[in-house]
Amino acid sequence: MNSQSSCAEVELKGGLDEIALPTYRYFPGWTMLGIAAMAQFLSAPGQSFSVAVFKDPMRMSLGLSETQYSLAYGFATIVSACLLPFIGRMLDHWGARIILPVVATGLAISCYFMSQIHTLGSLYLGFSLVRSLGQGALTLISVWMVGEWFEKKRGRTTALAGFGSAFSVMTVPFLNSWLISHYGWKTGWVFHAVTVAVCLILPGIFLVRNRPEDLGLHPDGIDPDQEPEPQPEEKSKRPLITATIESWTVRQVLRDPTFWKLLSVITTHALVGTGLVFHQIALLGSHGVPEYWAIRMMAFQALCATLLMFPAGWLTDRFPSRYILCFSMLCLALANLIVLTMPAIWMVVVYTFLLGTTGSIFRSTATVVWINYYGRMNQGAVRGVAWSMMILASALGPLPVAMSIDYFGSYNPVLYLFMALPLLAAFAVWSAHPPTLFKEEQPAVEPEAAS
């Protein structure tokens, strides 16, 4: 009798648990995706394309030289790179629900602080704050949220979130220019402070959830138990995405050779891409390309990167990332070959299209490869380490181009170097298979001898 009542109680509890589980007709991950895109858009106050518009008005108002202003910005970039691994660890521990409102509040305060700057020392502090919180933390939070809420659709949703960044590149510089010309650079920074506070702090508090499991859901809104059984030939293939239970720690990742192969791609793209774009007007001008065409090619490059992001994300969900990353490096090497030889002026369009293609892969495949290879549990810390090295590489990018023209009187030496680096990275990443985590086996304990 007692056993029958116990069984009945178990069945009743199981039934109540099933009833208590929430049901969602609308997958909340799409809301998280919208907030992630908004976060990328509002990272603009710490991004170079936004800060560049403030450069001359602020520099003249503060009485600073070009070198003083550039050194302050370079110092802030290094600070941002150094802080990213720590921000990633905090993100893994506390989640976006806490970190996003805190970072958004800090960025809003930092933007207001930028409007009150009067000295070179305060400029160093202000730049360090907006670069670390905007360009660093806010972008990292955005991709972290997408990585947690999506798995099978991770490549495409990362590309969709990247549209926020692309739209920011295409609109914020013009908005900044209009604000500065009509109201002054201080009002421009106040506008950014208010926009970040209104659009990110409240959604971060009331709408953001860290993971679908917190709501009794699964990534993509799909229950793994209800998915169709994979075909026998699919089982034999190496999976494109690492399971959550096999997530790597940062220490394990740093000991994995695959990590350094992947890192060679993003650092090469940051170094070479930044160097080419930073000196684009002079570089293309050496081949007779007019300045206004060189400027227009920057906009065309951003357009190509934006339009190709979603196809790149679609390919990321279906094919091994190493092939796509290898292709991006070959495009970058070919772009350098074109600008080195420039057989015809119209080839500048092909050169720009190749850079845009590389940028689209960088914003999609190169963004999700870390979580696909190393799992969800420590994705913030792993990305933080990788992105800090990427930012340092981008900070160094313009230097070899400048040294080439100063010491050799030509861009050819650095272009040979910039052509070789992507080829080496392509060779390295071709063998970057998704790694397998081998956990150390505990030694067996021998039974004590009978006394």
C-alpha positions in Angstrom: 0.0 0.0 0.0 2.8 2.4 1.0 4.7 1.6 -2.2 1.6 2.3 -4.3 1.0 5.7 -2.6 4.7 6.6 -3.1 4.5 5.8 -6.8 1.3 7.9 -7.1 3.1 10.8 -5.3 6.0 10.6 -7.8 3.7 10.6 -10.8 1.7 13.6 -9.3 4.9 15.6 -8.7 6.1 14.8 -12.2 2.8 15.9 -13.6 2.9 19.2 -11.6 6.5 19.8 -12.8 5.4 19.5 -16.4 2.5 21.8 -15.8 4.8 24.4 -14.0 7.2 24.6 -17.0 6.6 27.9 -18.9 5.6 27.7 -22.5 6.7 30.3 -25.0 5.2 30.8 -28.4 7.7 33.5 -29.1 11.3 32.6 -28.5 12.9 35.3 -26.3 16.2 34.9 -28.0 15.0 37.2 -30.8 14.6 39.9 -28.2 18.1 39.3 -27.0 19.3 39.5 -30.6 17.7 42.9 -31.0 19.3 44.2 -27.8 22.7 42.7 -29.0 22.4 44.6 -32.3 21.5 47.8 -30.4 24.5 47.3 -28.1 26.8 47.1 -31.2 25.2 50.2 -32.7 25.6 52.1 -29.4 29.3 51.0 -29.0 30.0 53.9 -31.4 31.2 56.4 -28.7 34.2 54.2 -28.2 34.8 53.3 -31.9 37.4 55.0 -34.2 34.9 56.0 -36.8 33.0 58.1 -34.3 35.9 59.5 -32.4 37.6 60.6 -35.6 34.9 63.2 -36.2 35.5 64.7 -32.8 39.3 64.9 -33.4 39.9 68.3 -34.9 37.2 70.2 -32.9 38.4 68.8 -29.6 42.1 69.1 -30.5 41.8 72.8 -31.4 39.6 73.5 -28.4 42.0 71.9 -26.0 45.1 73.3 -27.7 46.6 69.9 -28.4 48.9 68.7 -31.2 48.1 65.8 -33.5 50.7 63.7 -31.7 49.3 64.5 -28.2 45.8 63.6 -29.3 46.9 60.4 -31.1 49.0 59.2 -28.2 46.1 59.6 -25.8 43.9 57.5 -28.2 46.6 54.9 -28.6 47.1 54.7 -24.9 43.3 54.1 -24.4 43.4 51.4 -27.1 46.1 49.5 -25.1 44.1 49.9 -21.9 41.0 48.5 -23.6 42.9 45.5 -24.9 44.4 44.8 -21.4 41.0 44.9 -19.7 39.1 42.7 -22.1 40.1 39.3 -20.6 38.9 40.5 -17.1 35.7 41.8 -18.6 35.1 38.5 -20.3 35.6 36.6 -17.0 33.1 38.8 -15.2 30.7 38.3 -18.1 30.9 34.5 -17.8 30.4 34.8 -14.0 27.7 37.4 -13.7 26.0 37.3 -17.1 24.8 40.0 -19.4 21.7 40.7 -17.2 24.0 42.4 -14.6 27.0 43.4 -16.7 25.1 45.1 -19.6 23.3 47.7 -17.3 26.6 48.3 -15.4 28.6 48.8 -18.6 25.9 51.0 -20.2 25.7 53.2 -17.1 29.5 53.5 -17.1 29.6 54.4 -20.8 26.8 57.0 -20.4 28.8 58.6 -17.6 32.0 58.4 -19.6 30.4 60.2 -22.6 29.2 63.0 -20.3 32.7 63.1 -18.8 34.1 63.5 -22.3 32.0 66.7 -22.7 33.6 68.2 -19.7 37.3 67.6 -20.6 39.7 70.5 -20.3 43.2 69.0 -19.9 45.3 66.4 -21.6 45.2 64.2 -18.5 41.5 64.1 -18.5 41.5 63.2 -22.2 43.7 60.2 -21.4 41.2 59.1 -18.8 38.1 59.8 -20.9 39.4 58.0 -24.0 40.4 55.0 -21.8 36.8 54.8 -20.4 34.9 55.1 -23.7 37.3 52.7 -25.5 37.2 50.1 -22.7 33.4 50.3 -22.2 32.3 51.0 -25.7 34.6 49.4 -28.2 35.6 46.7 -25.8 33.0 45.6 -23.2 29.8 46.5 -25.1 30.8 44.7 -28.2 31.9 41.7 -26.2 28.6 41.6 -24.3 26.7 41.7 -27.6 28.4 38.6 -29.1 28.2 36.8 -25.8 24.4 37.2 -25.7 24.0 35.8 -29.2 26.4 32.9 -28.4 24.3 31.9 -25.4 20.9 32.1 -27.0 21.7 30.6 -30.4 23.6 27.5 -31.4 22.4 26.0 -34.8 21.7 29.5 -36.1 24.7 31.1 -34.4 26.4 32.2 -37.6 23.4 33.9 -39.1 22.3 35.5 -35.9 25.8 36.9 -35.2 25.7 38.4 -38.7 22.3 39.9 -37.9 23.6 41.5 -34.7 26.6 42.7 -36.7 24.2 44.8 -38.8 23.9 47.1 -35.7 27.7 47.8 -36.0 27.5 48.2 -39.8 24.6 50.6 -39.5 26.5 52.5 -36.9 29.5 52.9 -39.2 27.2 54.3 -41.9 25.2 56.8 -39.8 27.0 57.9 -36.7 29.9 59.8 -38.4 27.3 61.9 -40.3 25.3 62.4 -37.1 28.4 63.5 -35.2 29.3 65.9 -37.9 25.8 67.5 -37.9 25.8 67.8 -34.1 29.3 69.3 -33.9 28.6 71.8 -36.7 25.3 73.0 -35.2 25.8 72.6 -31.4 29.5 71.9 -30.7 31.5 68.9 -29.8 30.5 69.0 -26.1 26.8 68.7 -27.0 27.7 65.7 -29.3 29.2 63.8 -26.4 26.1 64.7 -24.2 23.8 63.3 -26.9 25.7 60.0 -26.9 25.5 59.9 -23.1 21.7 60.3 -23.2 21.2 57.9 -26.1 23.2 55.1 -24.4 21.4 55.6 -21.1 17.9 55.5 -22.6 18.4 52.7 -25.1 20.5 50.3 -23.1 20.2 50.7 -19.3 16.4 50.0 -19.0 16.3 47.1 -21.6 19.3 45.6 -19.8 17.5 45.6 -16.5 14.0 44.5 -17.5 14.4 42.5 -20.7 17.8 40.7 -20.8 18.2 37.2 -19.6 21.5 35.4 -19.5 20.7 32.0 -21.0 17.7 30.2 -22.4 18.1 27.6 -19.7 17.1 30.3 -17.1 13.6 30.2 -18.6 13.5 26.4 -19.1 14.3 26.7 -22.8 17.1 25.6 -25.1 19.3 27.5 -27.5 17.5 28.4 -30.8 14.2 27.5 -28.9 14.7 23.9 -30.0 14.5 20.9 -27.6 17.4 18.6 -28.5 15.3 15.6 -27.6 12.8 16.5 -30.3 15.4 16.9 -33.1 15.5 14.2 -35.7 18.2 11.5 -35.4 21.2 12.5 -37.6 22.0 10.3 -40.6 24.8 7.7 -40.2 27.2 9.7 -42.5 26.6 12.8 -40.3 27.5 11.0 -37.1 30.9 10.1 -38.5 31.7 13.8 -39.2 33.4 16.0 -36.6 30.8 18.4 -35.1 30.9 22.0 -36.0 29.9 23.2 -32.5 31.4 22.0 -29.2 28.9 20.8 -26.7 28.3 22.9 -23.6 29.4 20.1 -21.3 32.8 20.0 -23.0 33.5 23.7 -22.6 37.2 24.6 -22.3 38.8 26.8 -19.6 41.1 29.7 -20.7 44.1 27.7 -19.4 43.2 24.8 -21.6 42.6 27.0 -24.6 45.9 28.7 -24.4 47.6 25.3 -24.4 45.7 24.2 -27.6 47.6 24.7 -30.9 44.3 25.3 -32.7 43.7 28.5 -30.7 46.9 30.0 -32.0 46.1 29.1 -35.6 42.7 30.8 -35.3 44.4 33.8 -33.6 46.8 34.2 -36.5 43.8 34.9 -38.7 42.1 37.7 -36.6 45.4 39.3 -35.7 46.5 39.3 -39.3 43.2 40.8 -40.4 43.5 43.5 -37.7 47.1 44.3 -38.5 46.9 44.3 -42.3 43.4 45.6 -42.6 44.0 48.6 -40.3 47.2 49.4 -41.9 45.7 49.5 -45.4 42.6 51.5 -44.4 44.5 54.0 -42.3 46.8 54.8 -45.2 44.3 54.2 -48.0 44.2 57.7 -49.4 48.0 57.9 -49.8 48.3 54.3 -50.8 45.8 54.5 -53.6 47.0 57.9 -54.5 50.4 56.5 -55.3 48.7 54.7 -58.2 46.9 57.7 -59.5 43.6 57.1 -57.7 41.9 60.5 -56.9 41.4 61.3 -53.2 37.6 61.4 -53.5 37.6 58.0 -55.1 39.7 56.6 -52.3 37.2 58.0 -49.8 34.3 56.6 -51.7 36.0 53.2 -51.7 35.9 53.2 -47.9 32.1 53.5 -48.0 31.9 50.8 -50.7 34.0 48.5 -48.6 31.7 49.0 -45.6 28.7 48.3 -47.9 30.2 45.1 -49.2 31.1 43.9 -45.7 27.5 44.6 -44.6 25.8 42.9 -47.5 28.0 39.9 -47.4 27.7 39.3 -43.6 24.6 37.3 -43.7 25.8 34.9 -46.5 29.0 34.5 -44.5 27.0 33.7 -41.4 24.8 31.2 -43.4 28.0 29.4 -44.6 29.3 29.4 -41.1 26.3 27.3 -39.9 26.9 24.7 -42.7 30.6 24.4 -43.4 33.8 24.1 -41.3 34.9 27.6 -40.1 38.6 26.8 -41.0 37.7 26.7 -44.7 35.9 30.1 -44.6 38.7 31.7 -42.6 41.3 30.4 -45.0 39.3 31.9 -47.9 39.2 35.2 -46.1 43.0 35.2 -45.8 43.4 34.4 -49.5 41.2 37.3 -50.3 43.3 39.6 -48.1 46.5 38.4 -49.8 45.0 38.9 -53.3 43.9 42.5 -52.3 47.5 43.3 -51.4 48.7 41.9 -54.7 46.3 44.1 -56.5 47.3 47.3 -54.7 50.9 46.3 -55.1 50.7 46.0 -58.9 47.4 47.9 -59.8 47.4 46.9 -63.5 44.4 49.3 -64.1 42.7 52.0 -62.1 39.4 50.2 -62.2 41.0 47.3 -60.2 40.6 49.5 -57.1 37.0 48.3 -57.1 38.1 44.7 -57.0 40.6 45.5 -54.3 37.9 47.2 -52.2 35.4 44.3 -52.8 38.0 41.8 -51.5 38.6 43.8 -48.4 34.8 44.0 -47.8 34.6 40.2 -48.2 37.3 39.7 -45.7 35.5 42.1 -43.3 32.2 40.2 -43.6 33.9 37.0 -42.7 35.7 38.7 -39.8 32.4 39.9 -38.4 30.6 36.6 -38.7 32.8 33.4 -38.9 35.7 34.9 -36.9 33.3 36.1 -34.2 31.5 32.8 -33.5 34.4 30.4 -34.1 35.6 30.8 -30.5 32.3 29.6 -28.9 31.9 27.0 -31.6 35.3 25.5 -30.9 35.6 26.0 -27.2 32.0 25.9 -25.8 29.7 28.3 -24.0 30.7 28.2 -20.4 33.8 30.4 -20.7 33.2 32.1 -24.0 33.6 35.6 -22.5 37.0 34.9 -21.1 38.2 33.1 -24.2 37.0 35.8 -26.5 38.4 38.5 -24.2 41.9 37.0 -24.5 41.6 36.7 -28.3 40.2 40.1 -28.8 42.7 41.8 -26.6 45.5 40.5 -28.9 43.4 41.5 -32.0 43.1 45.1 -30.7 46.9 45.3 -30.0 47.5 44.1 -33.5 45.2 46.7 -35.0 47.0 49.4 -32.9 50.3 48.4 -34.6 48.8 48.2 -38.1 49.6 51.7 -39.4 53.2 51.6 -38.1 54.8 49.3 -40.7 53.2 51.2 -43.6 54.5 54.5 -42.3 58.0 53.0 -41.8 58.0 51.6 -45.3 57.5 55.0 -46.9 59.8 56.7 -44.4 62.7 54.3 -44.7 62.3 52.9 -48.3 60.4 55.7 -50.0 57.9 53.2 -51.3 54.9 51.1 -50.1 56.1 48.0 -51.9 58.2 46.5 -49.0 55.2 46.6 -46.6 52.8 45.3 -49.3 55.1 42.3 -49.8 54.9 41.7 -46.0 51.2 42.3 -45.9 50.8 39.7 -48.7 52.9 37.1 -47.0 51.2 37.3 -43.6 47.7 36.3 -44.8 49.2 33.4 -46.8 50.9 32.1 -43.7 47.7 32.5 -41.7 45.8 30.7 -44.4 48.2 27.8 -44.3 47.9 27.7 -40.5 44.2 27.9 -40.2 43.6 25.2 -42.9 44.6 22.6 -40.3 42.6 24.2 -37.5 40.1 21.3 -36.9 37.6 21.7 -34.0 39.7 20.5 -31.0 38.7 17.7 -28.7 39.0 18.2 -25.0 40.9 15.3 -23.4 40.3 15.4 -19.7 43.0 14.1 -17.5 42.2 10.6 -16.1 42.4 10.2 -12.4 44.9 7.4 -11.4 43.2 4.4 -10.1 43.5 3.8 -6.3 44.8 0.4 -5.4 42.9 -1.3 -2.7 44.7 -1.6 0.6 46.2 -4.9 1.4 44.4 -6.9 3.9 46.2 -6.9 7.2 
